[in-house]
Amino acid sequence: MSVATNQRAPSLALLAAVTAIGFATLHIVVPSLPLLSQIFESSAAEAQLVLTLYLVGIALGQLFYGPVSDRFGRRPVLLGGLGLYLAGTVVCGAAWSLPVLIVGRVMQACGACAGIVLGRAIIRDVYDREAAARGIAIVMMAMTLAPAVSPSVGAYLAEWVSWRAIFLVLGVVGTAVLLLVYARLPETNVRPARLDPLQMLRAYAILARSPQFAGFALCGACASAAWFTFCASAPHVLIETLHRPPSAYGAMILLPMATYMAGNAVAARFTVQLGTAALIIAGRLLAFAALIGMALWYGLAGLGAWGLFLPIALGAIGDGLSQPAAMASGLSVHPEFAGTASGVMGFLQMTTAAIGTLVVALLPYDFATSMVTVVTVFVGLALGFGIFALHRQSRASNALLPDLRLRPLRQHGEG
């Protein structure tokens, strides 16, 4: 891989670890949510805040770390974020009540988000375009593998040791990552930029007024919300309704994780041949058909583990196909604001996911019915927003055609 500057290139493995820790921390606690509800004698909705408010912290952090690191540098901001993450982990491990645990989780999220945002920024700092694309792909793979493995680890720790052992493991891992960053990660932002709130507001305003950007952003956000809502709700269904151990969730969630990665692999292989529009439509239609199948299966045959996880696994293929294409399309609407657009899309994804996990817990239905309903609605909305965005994109492209045809004639006449 070629480096764009004369700096020493940071280790991609280290950047992958920095990025993955936030998503591992998100998912590792999910199988323990019913157990935490029992231990702290709280309702399922209250225990759900352990996940919901973590998502809120991740969402807000994505709007903060990019501009701050542009001004003060990647290294000090990342070290500060990891320090905050470790402080939150200590609070979680020592929590004597559910509110204290939730406070610790928010601290974890706000700290871990630094790695999610700055991992990509550091790669863009030091590698040229082709090498950066490969580097980001490696980091994205870590973001997929971490949620695949961490639920199983969390489930077995909670079942065989204690729920507090989860935070002990996270503390050890977080400390190791912090020490490696301190020892081996150089500063890569060699030209710090001044903070310009007016320019930031202008970029946000331009993106907010773009129906095309909003369509792609909300397509990705609703797809993410469907996934996170399922991940947050499925342990309650498996453990409380189907009377399975926490480890059952840790094992079964590997199936949709694997199919999501398969969808990613197909998208990477055929994006050039098929185009992003085809991948978005094919992926969203497949996901919607799978979730309609889950709703019908649940309505006709009743509740069962395979009736939940097989349709979700099929839908995850559609997510793997469409999510990268929707992200790339959204960033291309206003490429001059790609960094801001990336933060906005990440913020919308996590905020919408937080809303979904909260709605499931508050609906006046049994947990399984609420989960199937909310997840299916989100997948339907993702399909609708994807079609809307592609329609607006087509209209914008057609509107440019007359100018593209006339421009050579004007240049010829001027010559």
C-alpha positions as CSV (number, residue, x, y, z in Angstrom):
1,M,0.0,0.0,0.0
2,S,1.4,3.4,-1.0
3,V,1.5,6.2,1.5
4,A,0.4,9.7,0.5
5,T,2.8,11.5,2.8
6,N,6.3,10.9,4.3
7,Q,4.8,10.0,7.6
8,R,5.2,6.6,9.1
9,A,2.0,4.8,8.3
10,P,0.0,3.5,11.3
11,S,-0.8,-0.2,11.6
12,L,-4.1,-1.1,10.0
13,A,-4.6,-3.8,12.6
14,L,-4.4,-1.2,15.3
15,L,-6.8,1.1,13.5
16,A,-9.1,-1.9,13.1
17,A,-9.0,-2.6,16.8
18,V,-9.6,1.1,17.6
19,T,-12.7,1.0,15.3
20,A,-14.0,-2.4,16.4
21,I,-14.0,-1.7,20.2
22,G,-17.0,0.5,20.0
23,F,-19.2,-2.1,18.2
24,A,-17.9,-5.0,20.3
25,T,-18.9,-3.0,23.4
26,L,-22.3,-2.3,21.9
27,H,-23.1,-6.0,21.2
28,I,-21.4,-7.8,24.0
29,V,-24.0,-6.8,26.6
30,V,-27.0,-7.6,24.5
31,P,-27.5,-11.2,25.6
32,S,-27.4,-10.1,29.2
33,L,-30.2,-7.6,29.0
34,P,-32.9,-10.0,30.4
35,L,-30.5,-11.0,33.2
36,L,-29.8,-7.3,34.1
37,S,-33.5,-6.7,34.2
38,Q,-33.8,-9.5,36.8
39,I,-30.7,-8.5,38.8
40,F,-31.7,-4.8,39.2
41,E,-35.5,-5.6,39.5
42,S,-36.4,-3.4,36.6
43,S,-38.7,-3.6,33.6
44,A,-37.5,-4.7,30.1
45,A,-38.0,-1.1,28.9
46,E,-35.7,0.2,31.7
47,A,-33.0,-2.5,31.0
48,Q,-33.3,-1.6,27.3
49,L,-31.8,1.8,28.1
50,V,-28.4,0.1,28.5
51,L,-28.4,-0.4,24.8
52,T,-30.6,2.6,23.7
53,L,-28.6,5.3,25.4
54,Y,-25.3,3.7,24.2
55,L,-26.6,4.2,20.7
56,V,-27.4,7.8,21.5
57,G,-23.9,8.4,22.7
58,I,-22.4,6.8,19.6
59,A,-24.7,9.0,17.4
60,L,-23.8,12.3,19.1
61,G,-20.1,11.5,19.2
62,Q,-20.0,11.2,15.4
63,L,-20.9,14.9,15.1
64,F,-18.2,15.9,17.5
65,Y,-14.9,14.1,17.0
66,G,-14.3,14.9,13.4
67,P,-14.2,18.7,13.6
68,V,-12.4,18.6,17.0
69,S,-9.7,16.3,15.6
70,D,-9.3,18.5,12.5
71,R,-8.3,21.3,14.9
72,F,-6.4,19.6,17.7
73,G,-5.1,16.4,16.0
74,R,-6.1,12.8,15.8
75,R,-3.8,11.4,18.4
76,P,-4.7,13.5,21.5
77,V,-8.4,13.3,20.7
78,L,-8.3,9.5,20.2
79,L,-6.3,9.1,23.5
80,G,-8.8,11.2,25.3
81,G,-11.7,9.2,23.9
82,L,-10.2,5.9,24.9
83,G,-9.5,7.3,28.4
84,L,-13.2,8.2,28.7
85,Y,-14.1,4.8,27.4
86,L,-12.0,3.1,30.2
87,A,-13.6,5.4,32.8
88,G,-17.0,4.3,31.7
89,T,-16.0,0.7,31.7
90,V,-14.9,1.0,35.4
91,V,-18.3,2.6,36.3
92,C,-20.1,-0.2,34.5
93,G,-18.2,-2.9,36.3
94,A,-18.7,-1.4,39.7
95,A,-22.4,-0.4,39.1
96,W,-24.7,-1.0,42.1
97,S,-27.9,0.1,40.3
98,L,-29.3,0.2,36.8
99,P,-29.0,4.1,36.5
100,V,-25.3,3.9,37.4
101,L,-24.8,1.2,34.8
102,I,-26.5,3.3,32.2
103,V,-24.3,6.3,33.0
104,G,-21.3,4.1,32.5
105,R,-22.6,2.9,29.2
106,V,-23.1,6.4,27.9
107,M,-19.5,7.2,29.0
108,Q,-18.3,4.1,27.1
109,A,-20.2,5.1,24.0
110,C,-18.9,8.7,24.0
111,G,-15.4,7.5,24.4
112,A,-15.5,4.5,22.0
113,C,-17.0,6.7,19.2
114,A,-13.6,8.4,18.9
115,G,-12.2,5.2,17.4
116,I,-15.1,4.8,15.0
117,V,-14.7,8.3,13.6
118,L,-11.0,8.8,13.7
119,G,-10.0,5.4,12.4
120,R,-11.3,6.4,9.0
121,A,-9.9,9.9,9.2
122,I,-6.4,8.6,10.0
123,I,-6.5,6.3,7.0
124,R,-7.5,9.2,4.8
125,D,-4.6,11.3,6.3
126,V,-1.8,9.0,5.3
127,Y,-2.8,6.8,2.3
128,D,-3.5,7.7,-1.3
129,R,-6.9,7.1,-2.7
130,E,-6.5,3.5,-3.8
131,A,-4.6,2.4,-0.7
132,A,-7.1,4.2,1.5
133,A,-10.0,2.3,-0.1
134,R,-8.3,-1.0,0.8
135,G,-7.5,0.2,4.3
136,I,-11.0,1.3,5.0
137,A,-12.3,-2.0,3.7
138,I,-10.1,-3.8,6.2
139,V,-11.4,-1.6,9.0
140,M,-15.0,-2.2,7.9
141,M,-14.4,-5.9,8.0
142,A,-13.4,-5.5,11.7
143,M,-16.6,-3.6,12.3
144,T,-18.5,-6.6,11.0
145,L,-16.5,-9.2,12.8
146,A,-16.6,-7.5,16.2
147,P,-20.4,-7.7,16.5
148,A,-20.3,-11.3,15.2
149,V,-18.1,-12.6,17.9
150,S,-18.8,-10.3,20.9
151,P,-22.4,-11.5,21.6
152,S,-21.2,-15.1,22.0
153,V,-18.4,-13.9,24.4
154,G,-20.8,-11.8,26.4
155,A,-23.4,-14.6,26.6
156,Y,-20.9,-17.2,27.9
157,L,-19.3,-14.8,30.4
158,A,-22.8,-13.9,31.8
159,E,-23.9,-17.5,31.9
160,W,-20.7,-19.1,33.3
161,V,-19.1,-16.3,35.3
162,S,-20.9,-13.0,36.0
163,W,-22.3,-10.1,34.0
164,R,-19.5,-8.0,35.7
165,A,-16.9,-10.2,34.0
166,I,-18.0,-8.6,30.7
167,F,-16.7,-5.3,31.8
168,L,-13.5,-6.8,33.2
169,V,-12.8,-8.2,29.7
170,L,-13.7,-4.9,28.1
171,G,-11.4,-3.1,30.5
172,V,-8.4,-5.3,29.7
173,V,-9.0,-5.0,26.0
174,G,-9.5,-1.2,26.2
175,T,-6.3,-0.7,28.2
176,A,-4.3,-2.7,25.7
177,V,-5.7,-0.6,22.8
178,L,-5.0,2.6,24.7
179,L,-1.4,1.6,25.4
180,L,-0.8,0.5,21.8
181,V,-2.2,3.8,20.5
182,Y,0.1,5.8,22.9
183,A,3.1,3.8,21.9
184,R,2.6,3.2,18.2
185,L,0.2,5.7,16.7
186,P,1.8,8.9,15.4
187,E,0.0,12.1,14.7
188,T,-1.3,12.1,11.1
189,N,-3.1,15.4,10.9
190,V,-0.1,17.5,9.9
191,R,-2.2,20.5,8.8
192,P,-4.7,21.3,11.6
193,A,-7.7,23.4,10.5
194,R,-9.4,26.0,12.5
195,L,-12.9,25.3,13.8
196,D,-15.4,27.3,11.7
197,P,-18.9,26.9,13.1
198,L,-20.5,28.9,10.3
199,Q,-19.0,26.7,7.6
200,M,-20.1,23.6,9.5
201,L,-23.7,25.0,9.8
202,R,-23.6,25.9,6.1
203,A,-22.7,22.3,5.2
204,Y,-25.4,20.9,7.4
205,A,-28.0,23.3,5.9
206,I,-27.0,22.3,2.3
207,L,-27.3,18.6,3.2
208,A,-30.6,19.1,5.0
209,R,-32.1,20.8,1.9
210,S,-31.2,17.9,-0.4
211,P,-34.0,15.4,-0.8
212,Q,-31.6,13.0,-2.6
213,F,-29.2,13.0,0.3
214,A,-32.0,12.6,2.8
215,G,-33.4,9.6,0.9
216,F,-30.1,7.8,0.9
217,A,-29.3,8.7,4.5
218,L,-32.7,7.6,5.7
219,C,-32.5,4.4,3.7
220,G,-29.4,3.4,5.5
221,A,-30.7,4.7,8.8
222,C,-33.9,2.6,8.7
223,A,-32.0,-0.5,7.6
224,S,-29.6,-0.1,10.5
225,A,-32.5,0.6,12.9
226,A,-34.2,-2.7,11.8
227,W,-31.0,-4.6,12.6
228,F,-30.2,-3.0,16.0
229,T,-33.9,-3.4,17.0
230,F,-33.7,-7.1,16.3
231,C,-30.4,-7.5,18.1
232,A,-31.8,-5.7,21.2
233,S,-35.1,-7.6,21.2
234,A,-34.2,-11.1,20.2
235,P,-32.5,-12.0,23.6
236,H,-35.7,-11.2,25.5
237,V,-37.7,-13.4,23.1
238,L,-35.3,-16.3,23.3
239,I,-34.7,-16.2,27.0
240,E,-38.0,-15.1,28.5
241,T,-40.5,-16.5,26.0
242,L,-38.7,-19.5,24.5
243,H,-36.7,-20.2,27.7
244,R,-33.3,-20.6,26.0
245,P,-30.0,-19.7,27.7
246,P,-28.2,-16.5,26.8
247,S,-25.7,-18.6,24.9
248,A,-28.4,-19.5,22.4
249,Y,-28.5,-15.9,21.2
250,G,-24.8,-15.8,21.0
251,A,-24.7,-18.8,18.7
252,M,-27.7,-18.0,16.5
253,I,-26.7,-14.4,15.8
254,L,-23.7,-15.7,14.0
255,L,-26.0,-16.8,11.1
256,P,-27.1,-13.3,10.0
257,M,-23.7,-11.9,10.7
258,A,-22.3,-14.4,8.2
259,T,-24.9,-13.7,5.6
260,Y,-24.3,-10.0,6.0
261,M,-20.7,-10.5,5.2
262,A,-21.7,-12.6,2.2
263,G,-23.8,-9.7,0.9
264,N,-20.8,-7.4,1.4
265,A,-18.6,-9.7,-0.6
266,V,-21.1,-9.9,-3.5
267,A,-21.5,-6.1,-3.5
268,A,-17.7,-5.6,-3.6
269,R,-17.4,-8.1,-6.5
270,F,-20.2,-6.7,-8.7
271,T,-20.6,-3.0,-7.8
272,V,-18.8,-1.9,-11.0
273,Q,-20.8,-4.2,-13.3
274,L,-24.2,-3.7,-11.7
275,G,-24.0,-0.1,-10.3
276,T,-25.0,1.2,-6.9
277,A,-28.7,1.8,-7.9
278,A,-29.2,-1.9,-8.8
279,L,-27.6,-3.0,-5.5
280,I,-29.8,-0.7,-3.5
281,I,-33.0,-1.9,-5.1
282,A,-32.0,-5.6,-5.1
283,G,-30.8,-5.5,-1.5
284,R,-33.8,-3.6,-0.1
285,L,-36.3,-5.8,-2.0
286,L,-34.7,-8.9,-0.7
287,A,-34.7,-7.6,2.9
288,F,-38.3,-6.5,2.7
289,A,-39.4,-9.9,1.2
290,A,-37.5,-11.7,4.0
291,L,-39.2,-9.6,6.8
292,I,-42.6,-10.1,5.3
293,G,-41.9,-13.8,5.3
294,M,-40.9,-13.5,9.0
295,A,-44.2,-11.7,9.8
296,L,-46.2,-14.4,8.0
297,W,-44.3,-17.2,9.6
298,Y,-44.9,-15.7,13.0
299,G,-48.6,-15.1,12.3
300,L,-49.3,-18.5,10.9
301,A,-46.9,-20.9,12.7
302,G,-46.2,-19.1,15.9
303,L,-43.0,-18.1,17.6
304,G,-39.8,-20.1,17.1
305,A,-36.1,-19.4,17.1
306,W,-35.6,-20.5,13.5
307,G,-38.7,-18.5,12.4
308,L,-36.9,-15.4,13.7
309,F,-33.3,-16.0,12.7
310,L,-33.7,-17.5,9.2
311,P,-35.6,-14.6,7.7
312,I,-33.3,-12.2,9.4
313,A,-30.3,-14.0,7.9
314,L,-31.9,-13.7,4.5
315,G,-32.6,-10.1,5.0
316,A,-29.0,-9.5,6.1
317,I,-27.8,-10.5,2.7
318,G,-29.9,-7.6,1.3
319,D,-28.4,-5.3,3.9
320,G,-24.9,-6.4,2.9
321,L,-25.7,-5.6,-0.7
322,S,-27.4,-2.3,-0.2
323,Q,-25.8,-0.6,2.8
324,P,-22.4,0.2,1.2
325,A,-24.1,1.4,-2.0
326,A,-26.5,3.7,-0.1
327,M,-23.6,5.1,1.9
328,A,-21.5,5.7,-1.2
329,S,-24.4,7.3,-3.0
330,G,-25.2,9.6,-0.1
331,L,-21.6,10.8,0.2
332,S,-21.6,11.5,-3.6
333,V,-24.5,13.9,-3.5
334,H,-22.3,16.7,-2.2
335,P,-18.8,15.4,-2.4
336,E,-17.4,18.7,-1.2
337,F,-19.0,17.9,2.2
338,A,-18.2,14.2,2.3
339,G,-16.8,14.3,5.8
340,T,-19.8,16.2,7.2
341,A,-22.2,13.9,5.2
342,S,-20.5,10.8,6.7
343,G,-21.0,12.2,10.2
344,V,-24.6,13.0,9.5
345,M,-25.4,9.6,8.1
346,G,-23.7,7.9,11.1
347,F,-25.7,10.1,13.4
348,L,-29.0,9.3,11.7
349,Q,-28.2,5.5,11.8
350,M,-27.5,5.4,15.5
351,T,-30.3,7.8,16.4
352,T,-32.9,5.9,14.4
353,A,-31.6,2.6,15.9
354,A,-32.0,4.0,19.4
355,I,-35.6,5.1,18.7
356,G,-36.4,1.6,17.4
357,T,-35.1,-0.2,20.5
358,L,-37.0,2.2,22.7
359,V,-40.3,1.8,20.7
360,V,-40.2,-2.0,21.0
361,A,-40.0,-1.8,24.7
362,L,-42.8,0.8,25.0
363,L,-45.4,-0.8,22.7
364,P,-48.3,-2.4,24.5
365,Y,-47.8,-5.8,22.9
366,D,-45.8,-8.9,23.9
367,F,-42.1,-8.5,23.1
368,A,-42.1,-10.8,20.1
369,T,-45.1,-9.1,18.4
370,S,-43.5,-5.6,19.0
371,M,-40.2,-6.7,17.6
372,V,-41.6,-8.3,14.4
373,T,-43.8,-5.2,13.8
374,V,-41.1,-2.6,14.4
375,V,-38.4,-4.4,12.4
376,T,-40.8,-5.0,9.5
377,V,-41.8,-1.4,9.4
378,F,-38.2,-0.1,9.4
379,V,-37.3,-2.5,6.5
380,G,-40.3,-1.2,4.6
381,L,-39.3,2.4,5.2
382,A,-35.7,1.6,4.1
383,L,-37.1,0.3,0.8
384,G,-39.3,3.4,0.3
385,F,-36.5,5.8,1.1
386,G,-34.2,4.0,-1.3
387,I,-36.7,4.2,-4.2
388,F,-37.3,7.8,-3.4
389,A,-33.6,8.7,-3.4
390,L,-32.9,6.9,-6.7
391,H,-35.9,8.6,-8.3
392,R,-34.5,12.0,-7.2
393,Q,-31.0,11.0,-8.4
394,S,-32.5,10.1,-11.8
395,R,-34.3,13.4,-12.1
396,A,-31.1,15.3,-11.2
397,S,-29.1,13.4,-13.8
398,N,-31.7,14.0,-16.5
399,A,-31.8,17.7,-15.6
400,L,-28.1,17.9,-16.3
401,L,-28.2,16.3,-19.8
402,P,-29.0,19.4,-21.8
403,D,-26.1,21.3,-20.3
404,L,-23.8,18.4,-21.0
405,R,-24.8,18.4,-24.6
406,L,-24.6,22.1,-25.1
407,R,-21.3,22.7,-23.4
408,P,-19.1,21.3,-26.2
409,L,-21.0,23.5,-28.8
410,R,-20.4,26.7,-26.8
411,Q,-16.7,25.8,-26.4
412,H,-16.5,25.2,-30.2
413,G,-18.2,28.5,-31.0
414,E,-15.9,30.4,-28.7
415,G,-12.9,28.8,-30.4
